[in-house]
Structures are given as structure tokens and as C-alpha cells.
């Protein structure tokens, strides 16, 4: 009992810390919109390209589809947590910068209520904003032939966090459904300064600040079917409702005077729809694919609709040789994945291609079908290019996740 109380206390303390901790990023592309949207999965799916829609596991939690919650063993109680370190390289036609960041990826708890019903609670960053960019432009004016130097400085910080409470239930054996109640909160700040080298000129300062506090809901469906001896096919679907965010926002422009514009409740989070499948062979090998469409073109940002819909494609695989083997390497999980999409924003009237390749290992701490597992993941990704005055972003990301499975609900026999 003491051990259980300690684990719960650790989780709740971590949830409070995680909700108030400031994650970090250095990407210049977080200057746009809500910043970088965090699509990463949890312990298992992180190393599988973020595969989630059709992913259903008794060993790991998958909030990407709340219908998967019912896969947990009815005797288990689970706590998961993850963190990451990212080293990024930013290159344009003039210079190369190297930066590093660390983040809390997620905290989650997952347990059964009935044999056919389970609940999960957790938090993660929804979006990240953090950049500090400066450059100057030199040009000759046509009227006076003077040299005009324009200095541009852009800074931003903050992000939106997400707490979820999810419930999944199985109305009959092959089918599971579920829903997550999501609470978004956080503050995003974007700043820009434009200054000139002439005495008669003046600089322009513009600040945008958004404070978000609002709820959203997403839904999931999974059907798991036996196709042959020791082989199963799981088909999944997810849907998230478009949400009008209750946000307090302002835009301040300072030149020779100050102008303040209020944009309260002029923001949305997008509707999204996903379909996917996972095919499992002999409980050892699973392969899967997800397609997800996110309706960014229909959302408001400061009262406008400046973005484009995003289609993302995910491929993932996991291999577990033999969970009961005496040889440790045969009890390990081996994972890989690929994620391809485009950005929801445009830079210089051009949408950017995004790609990430993932791989990872799971290290079980004991034998059995539901062991505690330490997951290590590796990801290489790139975004944009050096063409048309853009910045090419490349990053190397390492993640470490702990999946703690405890059999809390087993009835103990007394001698």
C-alpha cells in the first residue's frame, strides 16, 4: 500500500510540475501561429514515427486513440513519463547555428475500472514557441542613392499545454470506443522590432500575446479482429472537434504612438480526422500505418484564416522476439518509424516539407507479458530548405520513457 501511495504521489507531483514547467525550443519556425505542434506519441509510439490511430497494446498507453485504453490488463495499474533532449542545426545561405533544448514529453496514468472499461489521465505540451532571430537588409534608395540598412529582430516564447482525461470502453468483444476531454492552457508571446540606420527614421515594435484557457474533445474507435492463428488486425479511427478557444489576446504596435488591438476569442484549434491500422504477427511483429488530416484552413488566428490543411502519413513497426526468453536481447523491443507531412503555415509564400525518421529500443525490467519497460528513442528530422531565403532545420532528438506496470488489482489468497 505504501508503495502504491508513493507512486500516486509521485505522479501527481509530476503532473503539477509538468503543468507549470517551461519547455523549450529554438526553432525559428515557431514564430508562426501557435508554434511547433507536438504530434509525438508516448513510450511505444514515439519510436514508431508517432503511430497511434490503430495502435493497441496491453503493455503501453496510447492517448492518440482513447479507444485503446481498454487493452490494459484488468489487474494492472500503469504510470508513464518521458523526457527528451534535442540538438538542432539551422542553416541558411550565410551561416549555420547549433542549439540544444530539453523538454518534459509527457506524464500519464492508466488503469482499468471494469474488465471492459479503463481510464487515463495525463499531460503533455500541445505546442512550443521559442526563437530569437535577427538579420539585416541593406539597400540603396532610388531617390537619394543613400544606403538604407534595416535591422529585423524577432523573439518569441511560451506555448500551450494540454491536460487530458480519457475514458475507453468495449461495448462488445472486437470493438472499443473512447473519448478524451482536453484542457488547453498557456501563454504565447511574439515580438518583432524593425529599426533603420537613418536619424529621420523610427523603429517599429510589435507584440502579440495570447493567453489560452479552454476545453476540447476528441474521440476514438478501434476494432481488433483475428485473421489467422496468432495474427490480428486492428483498424482505428479518430476525430477531434474544432474548438473555439477562449483566449485573451492583444496586439500592440509602437511607432511614433502606441496602438493596442484586442482579439479576445478570435482563435480556434483545428478539426482533425485520422484512420489507421496495425497488423500483428504471433504477438512478436507488428506493422502499422496512419493517415491524418487536420483542418488548419478553417481556424482563426487573430481573427484571420491564414493557414493550410495538413495531411500526415506515418509508418511504424515493432519487433519483440520472445518475451519469455532467458536471453535478454530476445526480450527487448525493437522499433522504427517514418513520419511525413507539410507545415500548416507558409514562409515566403511556400509551405515546408517535414520528415522524421525514428528508431528505438525497449528494455524490460523483468520477464512476463506486462513488464515495466524503459524505452529509449532516437529521431532525425528536417524541416524546410535553404532555397528562396529559407532556413533548413535539422534535428537529432533523444527520448527516454518509463512505463511502470504494477499488478495492483489481483486478489491475494490467504493461507
C-alpha positions in Angstrom: 0.0 0.0 0.0 2.8 2.4 0.9 4.4 1.8 -2.5 1.2 2.5 -4.3 0.6 5.7 -2.4 4.2 6.8 -3.1 3.7 6.1 -6.9 0.4 8.1 -7.0 2.0 10.9 -5.0 5.0 11.0 -7.4 2.7 11.1 -10.4 0.5 13.9 -9.1 3.6 15.9 -8.1 5.0 15.4 -11.5 1.7 16.4 -13.1 1.7 19.7 -11.2 5.4 20.3 -12.0 4.9 19.4 -15.7 1.9 21.8 -15.9 4.0 24.7 -14.7 7.4 23.8 -16.2 8.5 25.8 -19.2 9.5 23.6 -22.1 12.0 25.0 -24.6 12.6 25.1 -28.3 14.9 27.1 -30.6 13.2 26.7 -34.0 12.8 29.9 -36.0 9.6 28.4 -37.5 7.9 28.6 -34.1 7.4 32.2 -35.0 4.3 31.2 -37.0 0.9 30.6 -35.4 0.8 28.5 -32.2 4.4 27.4 -32.9 5.5 23.8 -33.4 2.6 21.4 -32.7 3.7 18.4 -30.7 2.5 15.3 -32.5 4.8 12.9 -30.7 3.4 9.8 -29.2 4.1 8.2 -25.9 6.6 5.5 -24.8 5.8 2.9 -27.5 4.7 5.1 -30.4 7.5 7.7 -30.1 10.0 5.4 -31.8 7.4 4.3 -34.3 7.0 7.6 -36.1 4.1 8.6 -33.8 1.9 5.7 -34.9 -1.3 5.8 -32.8 -4.6 5.5 -34.6 -4.6 1.7 -35.0 -2.1 1.1 -32.2 -3.5 -1.1 -29.4 -1.3 -2.5 -26.7 -1.7 -4.2 -23.3 1.8 -3.0 -22.3 1.7 0.7 -23.2 -0.6 3.7 -23.0 -1.8 5.4 -26.2 -3.7 8.6 -25.8 -3.6 9.1 -29.6 -6.6 6.9 -29.7 -8.6 6.7 -26.5 -10.4 3.5 -27.6 -7.0 1.8 -27.0 -7.4 2.3 -23.2 -9.4 -0.9 -22.9 -6.4 -3.0 -24.0 -4.9 -2.7 -20.5 -4.9 -5.9 -18.3 -7.7 -5.7 -15.8 -5.2 -6.3 -13.0 -2.7 -3.6 -14.0 -2.1 0.0 -12.9 0.3 2.0 -15.1 2.3 5.2 -14.8 4.3 6.6 -17.8 6.6 9.5 -18.1 9.0 10.8 -20.7 11.6 13.4 -21.4 13.7 14.4 -24.4 16.9 16.2 -25.5 17.1 17.8 -28.9 20.2 19.1 -30.8 19.3 21.3 -33.8 21.2 22.7 -36.7 19.8 25.7 -38.6 21.4 26.6 -42.0 20.8 29.3 -44.5 22.8 30.6 -47.4 25.0 32.7 -45.0 25.6 30.8 -41.7 25.0 27.7 -39.6 23.8 27.7 -36.0 23.7 24.8 -33.5 21.4 24.8 -30.5 20.2 22.4 -27.9 16.9 22.1 -25.8 15.4 19.7 -23.3 11.7 19.0 -22.6 9.3 17.1 -20.5 7.5 15.0 -23.1 4.5 13.7 -21.0 3.2 12.3 -17.8 0.3 9.8 -17.7 -1.5 7.3 -15.5 -3.7 4.5 -16.9 -5.8 1.9 -15.0 -8.9 -0.3 -15.5 -12.3 0.4 -14.0 -14.0 -2.7 -15.2 -12.8 -5.5 -17.5 -14.5 -3.6 -20.3 -13.7 0.0 -19.2 -10.4 1.9 -18.5 -9.4 5.4 -17.7 -6.3 7.5 -18.4 -5.1 10.9 -17.1 -2.1 12.9 -18.3 -0.4 16.0 -19.6 1.9 17.0 -22.4 2.9 20.1 -24.3 0.5 20.9 -27.2 2.7 23.5 -28.8 6.1 25.0 -28.3 7.3 28.6 -29.1 10.9 29.8 -28.6 13.1 31.7 -31.0 15.4 34.6 -31.2 16.3 35.7 -34.8 17.9 38.7 -36.2 19.0 39.8 -39.6 19.6 43.0 -41.6 18.8 44.1 -45.1 21.0 46.7 -47.0 19.6 48.6 -50.0 20.1 51.8 -51.9 17.2 54.2 -52.0 16.2 55.3 -55.5 15.6 59.0 -54.6 18.8 59.9 -52.7 21.2 57.0 -53.5 21.7 56.6 -49.8 22.3 53.3 -48.2 19.5 52.2 -46.0 20.1 49.4 -43.5 17.1 47.7 -42.0 17.6 45.7 -38.8 14.9 43.0 -38.0 14.7 41.3 -34.6 12.2 38.5 -33.8 11.7 36.9 -30.4 9.1 34.6 -29.0 8.4 32.3 -26.1 5.8 30.2 -24.4 3.4 27.5 -25.6 0.2 25.7 -24.9 0.0 22.8 -22.5 -2.6 20.0 -22.6 -4.1 18.0 -19.8 -6.4 15.1 -20.8 -8.9 12.9 -19.0 -9.8 9.9 -21.2 -12.2 7.0 -20.9 -12.4 3.9 -23.1 -14.9 1.1 -23.1 -15.6 -2.0 -25.0 -19.4 -2.5 -25.8 -18.6 -5.9 -27.3 -15.5 -8.0 -27.7 -14.0 -6.8 -31.0 -15.0 -3.1 -30.8 -13.7 -0.4 -28.4 -14.6 3.3 -28.3 -13.3 6.1 -26.2 -13.0 9.9 -25.7 -10.5 12.4 -24.3 -11.6 15.6 -22.6 -8.7 18.0 -23.3 -7.9 21.2 -21.4 -5.6 23.6 -23.2 -3.8 26.4 -21.2 -0.8 28.6 -21.7 0.6 31.8 -22.9 2.4 32.6 -26.2 4.3 35.8 -26.9 5.6 37.0 -30.3 7.7 40.2 -30.6 9.3 42.0 -33.6 11.4 45.1 -33.8 12.3 46.8 -37.1 14.9 49.6 -37.0 16.7 51.7 -39.6 20.1 53.5 -39.7 18.7 56.9 -40.6 18.2 59.7 -38.0 14.9 60.7 -39.5 13.5 57.1 -39.4 11.9 55.5 -36.4 11.7 51.9 -35.2 8.5 49.8 -35.0 7.8 47.4 -32.2 5.0 44.9 -32.4 4.0 42.5 -29.6 1.4 39.7 -29.8 0.3 37.9 -26.6 -2.2 35.1 -26.4 -3.5 33.6 -23.1 -5.4 30.4 -23.7 -7.8 28.6 -21.2 -10.3 26.2 -22.9 -11.6 22.6 -23.3 -11.8 20.4 -26.4 -12.9 16.8 -27.0 -11.6 14.0 -29.3 -13.0 10.5 -30.0 -11.6 7.2 -31.0 -12.7 3.9 -32.4 -10.9 0.6 -32.7 -11.9 -2.9 -34.0 -9.5 -5.8 -33.4 -10.0 -9.0 -35.4 -8.3 -12.3 -35.5 -7.3 -13.0 -39.1 -5.3 -16.2 -38.7 -3.7 -18.3 -36.0 -1.9 -15.8 -33.7 -2.4 -12.9 -36.1 -4.6 -9.9 -35.5 -5.7 -6.8 -37.5 -6.6 -3.6 -35.6 -8.4 -0.9 -37.5 -8.8 2.5 -35.9 -10.3 5.9 -36.4 -10.0 9.2 -34.5 -11.9 12.5 -34.7 -11.2 15.8 -32.9 -13.8 18.5 -32.8 -12.9 22.0 -34.0 -12.8 24.2 -30.9 -13.3 27.9 -30.5 -10.7 28.9 -27.9 -11.5 31.2 -25.1 -8.4 33.3 -25.4 -7.4 36.8 -24.2 -5.2 38.2 -26.8 -3.8 41.6 -27.8 -1.6 43.1 -30.5 0.5 46.2 -29.6 2.1 48.3 -32.2 4.5 51.1 -31.2 5.9 53.6 -33.7 5.5 57.4 -33.0 2.5 56.4 -30.9 1.0 53.3 -29.4 -1.9 51.2 -30.9 -3.4 48.4 -28.9 -5.8 46.0 -30.6 -7.8 43.3 -28.7 -8.6 39.9 -30.3 -10.3 38.0 -27.5 -11.9 34.7 -28.6 -10.6 35.1 -32.2 -8.8 31.7 -32.1 -9.5 28.1 -32.8 -7.9 24.7 -32.6 -8.5 22.6 -35.8 -10.7 19.7 -36.5 -8.8 16.5 -37.4 -9.6 13.0 -38.6 -7.4 10.0 -38.7 -7.6 6.4 -39.9 -5.0 3.7 -39.4 -4.3 0.0 -39.0 -1.9 -2.3 -37.2 -1.2 -5.9 -38.2 0.3 -8.2 -35.6 2.1 -11.5 -36.3 2.4 -14.0 -33.5 2.5 -11.3 -30.8 6.0 -10.6 -32.0 6.0 -8.4 -35.0 3.6 -5.5 -35.6 3.5 -3.1 -38.5 1.1 -0.2 -39.0 0.1 2.9 -41.0 -1.7 6.1 -40.1 -3.2 8.9 -42.2 -4.4 12.1 -40.5 -6.0 15.2 -42.0 -6.0 18.4 -39.9 -8.2 21.2 -40.9 -6.0 24.2 -40.3 -7.5 26.2 -43.2 -10.7 26.7 -41.2 -9.3 28.0 -38.0 -9.0 31.6 -36.9 -5.7 33.2 -35.7 -6.1 36.8 -34.6 -9.4 36.8 -36.4 -7.9 35.7 -39.8 -7.6 32.3 -41.5 -4.0 32.3 -42.8 -3.2 28.6 -42.7 -3.5 25.4 -44.8 -4.8 21.9 -44.2 -2.2 19.3 -43.3 -2.1 15.7 -44.4 0.3 13.5 -42.4 1.5 9.9 -43.1 3.0 7.6 -40.6 4.6 4.2 -40.9 5.8 2.2 -37.9 6.9 -1.3 -36.8 7.9 -3.1 -33.6 9.6 -6.5 -33.1 9.6 -8.4 -29.9 11.5 -11.8 -30.4 10.4 -13.7 -27.3 9.1 -12.0 -24.0 9.8 -15.2 -22.0 13.2 -16.0 -23.3 16.2 -16.4 -21.0 18.3 -14.3 -23.3 17.7 -10.7 -22.5 18.2 -9.3 -26.1 15.3 -11.5 -27.2 13.0 -9.9 -24.6 13.8 -6.4 -25.8 11.5 -4.3 -28.1 12.9 -3.1 -31.4 11.1 -0.2 -33.1 11.3 2.1 -36.2 9.1 4.6 -38.0 8.7 7.3 -40.5 6.6 10.5 -40.4 6.0 12.8 -43.4 3.8 15.9 -43.7 3.9 19.7 -44.5 3.7 22.7 -42.3 0.3 24.3 -41.6 1.9 27.8 -42.3 3.6 29.4 -45.2 7.0 31.0 -45.2 7.8 33.3 -48.2 4.5 32.0 -49.7 5.8 28.5 -49.5 4.8 25.5 -47.4 7.6 23.5 -46.0 8.1 19.7 -46.2 8.6 17.9 -42.8 10.1 14.5 -42.4 11.2 12.4 -39.4 12.9 9.0 -39.2 12.7 7.2 -35.8 14.1 4.2 -34.1 14.2 2.9 -30.6 14.6 0.1 -28.0 12.6 -1.1 -25.1 14.4 -2.6 -22.1 12.1 -4.7 -19.9 13.0 -4.9 -16.2 11.5 -8.4 -15.8 10.1 -11.3 -17.7 6.4 -11.6 -18.5 3.7 -10.1 -20.6 3.3 -6.8 -18.8 6.8 -5.8 -17.6 8.0 -2.4 -16.5 9.9 -1.1 -19.6 12.5 1.7 -20.1 12.1 3.0 -23.7 14.9 4.9 -25.5 14.1 6.6 -28.8 16.1 8.3 -31.5 14.8 10.7 -34.1 16.3 12.5 -37.0 14.1 15.1 -38.7 14.3 18.0 -41.1 12.1 20.9 -42.0 12.4 23.4 -44.8 15.4 24.1 -47.1 17.9 26.8 -47.9 16.2 27.8 -51.1 14.3 31.0 -51.5 15.9 32.6 -48.5 14.6 29.9 -46.1 16.3 28.2 -43.2 16.9 24.5 -43.2 16.2 22.9 -39.9 17.7 19.5 -39.0 17.5 18.0 -35.5 18.6 14.9 -33.6 16.3 14.0 -30.8 16.8 11.5 -28.0 13.9 10.4 -25.7 13.7 8.3 -22.6 10.4 7.0 -21.3 9.5 4.8 -18.4 6.4 2.6 -18.5 5.7 1.3 -15.0 3.3 -1.6 -14.9 2.1 -2.8 -11.5 -0.4 -5.6 -10.7 -2.5 -3.7 -8.1 -5.9 -5.4 -8.5 -5.0 -9.0 -8.1 -6.8 -10.7 -5.3 -4.4 -12.3 -2.9 -5.1 -15.6 -1.3 -4.6 -16.0 2.5 -3.1 -19.2 3.9 
